[in-house]
Amino acid sequence: MRLASATAVLLLLAAGCLDASPGGDDGDGAGAIAAPAWETGQWWTYVVVIPEAEVVTTMVVGDVDETDYHLGSSQLVDAQRHAVLNHNPALGRIRVADMALYEKNEPQLLLQFPLETGASWNFSLFGVERFDATITGVDDGRATIVAESPSGGRLEYVYDRASGWLTSFVRTGADGSEPLRMTLFEAGSGFAGEAWFCRGGDLYEGEFMGPDFEFYDTAFANDGHVRYGPWSYIVYWLEYDIQSGSGEMVLRDHDSAQETWVFSPDTSHEGLGTVTGASGNWTLQVSLSGNADVRLVVAGAIEYGWTL
């Protein structure tokens, strides 16, 4: 379900009614831009558009240690959504030394500081093995970066010195689709409240269409995160559009936990949910008849939280 608040913010940004970078430029606008130094409680609010939803989400520096900044969301549901749909590549850890993101526990340089026009490097992100990045321009304290993959994907994003992070981030697929668009709404420091991060691990994704379809799967049996241990719970994203059809879907842990959905004619739904289970072994059963379409994405999640 698309959120009206996100759409309203996008319209205000397009009209120039909102300032996406709180604070002015702090130096020569066309010169090299140095890496920021973040503090606990620094925050950025983004309008995020993905195929599944439009949301307004706030990213918060929840903790800083000797090696990493630890970033979470101001709402638990946003952290859970990220675990299963991966809508903000900065959530989790960012290395203090060079602002590298972590992709499959390996540091990746989305930005290579100092930011200077013409600089180039490469990194891996979103499961894509290589993006070749180039800074196409630096102006008024902002650096524009374009990163292209040999497979045809493209990233275009803008780093802003005044806000200390990105003002925009757009991912385009090889087919011209747009899986992700992030636009900075506002930023600041001194966040007070709770922040969460859910470390995710993809377990299953499938789409099922009637008529007369039946499917069983146990492929996402698992023992938790390979490095960080057992999942706190399972997060799922479910979409269905049932027109003249009907059906049922069951997601079952082999010990006890179970989620059951009964699909009735002329119903539709998009939403997030969680389920816990002790065994780590899951069975999915789907049966559909008539004109029906169901999509399910499942991820494991380890939940972390900070109180600021």
C-alpha positions, 0 to 999 in steps of 0.5 A, a space after each residue: 500500500 502506498 503511503 499518502 504522506 510519502 507522496 505528499 513529501 515528494 510533491 513538496 520536494 518537487 515544488 522546491 518547498 523543502 530544503 533537503 540539506 539543512 545548513 549551508 556549504 562550509 567551504 569552497 564549493 568546487 573543491 575536494 570534499 573530505 569524509 564526514 565525522 558522524 556523532 551518535 544521534 545524527 539523523 537523516 529522513 528520506 522519502 524511499 520509493 520501491 516497487 512495493 511501497 513509498 515510505 518516509 523513514 529516518 536513519 539514525 546513528 545509533 552507536 559509534 565504536 572504534 571501527 564502525 558507525 552503527 545505523 538504524 531506523 527510528 521505527 522498528 517496522 522500517 528496520 524490518 522492511 529493510 531486512 526483507 526488501 533492502 531499501 536503504 544500503 546504508 543501514 547497518 554498519 559503515 566503517 569509520 576509516 573510509 565510510 565503506 558500506 558492508 556488502 555480505 560482510 565485506 567493506 565496499 566504497 560507495 564513496 571514495 574520499 576525498 570526493 573530486 571531479 573525475 575520480 573513479 573506483 569500483 564496488 559491489 552492492 545489491 548482489 551485483 559483483 561490480 559497479 564502476 563509479 565516477 564523480 561527474 562533478 563537484 559543485 556547491 559542496 555536492 558531488 554527483 556520482 554515477 556508477 554503472 555495472 557491466 551487466 547494465 545496472 546503474 546507480 546515480 547519487 549525490 553526496 552533500 557536505 552540509 548534511 553529511 550524507 546523500 541527498 539522493 540515490 537512484 538505482 536503475 535496472 538493466 531493463 530500465 526499471 527503478 527498484 529504488 529511489 531515495 530523496 533526502 527530506 531533512 537532516 539533523 543531530 541530537 536524535 532522542 528516542 529509540 532506533 532499530 536495525 534488523 540484520 537480514 538474510 534472504 531465505 525465499 522469494 516466489 510468485 504464484 499464479 492460478 489457475 489450479 496451482 499447487 506448490 510445496 517448498 522446504 528450500 529455506 531451512 537454515 541455521 541462522 546468519 552464517 556469522 551472527 547466529 540465530 534469527 530473532 524472527 522471520 520477516 515476510 512481505 506478502 502481496 496478493 491480488 485475488 480476482 475471480 479465484 481463491 486459495 490458501 497459503 501456509 508458512 510453517 515452522 517444523 516445531 510449532 509456529 505457523 502463519 495461514 492466509 485464506 484468499 477470497 475472491 475480489 481481495 488484494 493486499 500488500 504488507 509486512 509481517 513477522 513470525 517466530 519459530 524454533 526449528 529453523 526449518 520451514 515449509 511453504 504450501 500454496 494452493 490457488 484456483 482461478 484468477 489469482 496472483 500471490 507473491 511472498 518474500 521471506 528473510 531472517 532477521 536479527 534485531 538490534 536496538 539503541 535508546 538515545 
